[in-house]
Amino acid sequence: MAHVNTAVHQSATVLRITEIFYSLQGEARTVGRPTVFVRLTGCPLRCVYCDTAYAFTGGTMMALTQVISEVAAYQPRYVTVTGGEPLAQPACLPLLSALCDAGYEVSLETSGALPVQAVDPRVVKVLDLKTPASGEAHRNDYRNVSCLAPHDQVKFVVCDREDYEWARFKLDEYSLADRVGDVLLSPSHEQLAPRELAEWILADNLPVRLQLQLHKLLWNDEPGH
């Protein structure tokens, strides 16, 4: 009889979940659309502006089938898998495929520090390239850029002018505006005035989309929104 590694098998079918909730998408191309969010627990990064540190630890162990069932109860059109860093859990990949199989439009919010090659091609990857002021720019895995498709998106959280200039350089270096559907520049909450970033974008006529976090405007960044 063949030996079955039950620990490996279980890691592919069980996830540690911080929360599953229904809200309006606060970011990216589907901003404002009713969406179910599946927030996975754990993250290997520690960005200075992180607004989901509560997802670093804890969480509840859930079977993949249980997650799919809970998502289905909301009857969503859009589902976002986020974290933490969702790709830090092996079962994230089968979760993404199962959500696509269920007929949802699925997006993945990932830091870009972990490989995205194995992500189901039906998933919209929102890749967050970490800027110098995040404290984690050295964690960017630029091999991921070649895995991006036209429906994917790249995000930069901009803390200051240096971050902005760095993002401009990366925009050109990797021809991001030609590679993905949207390049998103978001001002770090309470660090950079949105109007200031807007004026920089206009002055340079950048091929990007200014992104404000709708959920923070509506719910003051309360968990579950």
VENMO-V535451 format. One line per field, one symbol per residue. burial: # if it has 9 or more other ideal C-beta (glycine too) atoms within 8 Angstrom, else .. A space follows every 50 residues. Layout:
# VENMO-V535451
burial: ???
This chain:
# VENMO-V535451
burial: ........#.###########.######.##.###########.#.#.## .#..#...#..#.#..##.##....#.############.########## .#.#.###########..##..#########.##.##.###..##.##.. .#########..##.###.##..#.##.##.########.##.#.###.# #......#.##.####.#..#...#
